[in-house]
């Protein structure tokens, strides 16, 4: 729950920085698309970092075994 609250605050901050008057209504209408855009990008980057780490560990293990 904390993570979602934090993400919502970040979105709200971006809306405020754009000087939009009705922050609550804008947040209500645009949060879903904002979330999909920002979080999916972060998740994709994180996934690739984890995958690369596992791949490197696997290759290292094979090299240590002499395969």
QUIGI-V72427 format. One record per backbone hydrogen bond with DSSP energy under -0.5 kcal/mol. NH is the residue of the N-H (numbers start at 1). CO is the residue of the C=O. Records with the same first field share a line. If there is no record, write none. Layout:
NH->CO / CO
This chain:
5->1
6->2
7->3
8->4
9->5
10->6
11->7
12->8
13->9
14->10
15->11
16->12
17->13
18->14
19->16
20->15
23->21
26->22
27->23
28->24
29->25
30->26
31->27
34->30
35->31
36->32
37->33
38->34
39->35
40->35 / 36
41->37
42->38
43->39
44->40
45->41
46->42
47->43
48->44
49->45
50->46
51->47
52->48
53->49
54->50
55->51
56->52
57->53
58->54
59->55
60->56
61->57
62->58
63->59
64->60
65->61
66->62 / 63
67->62
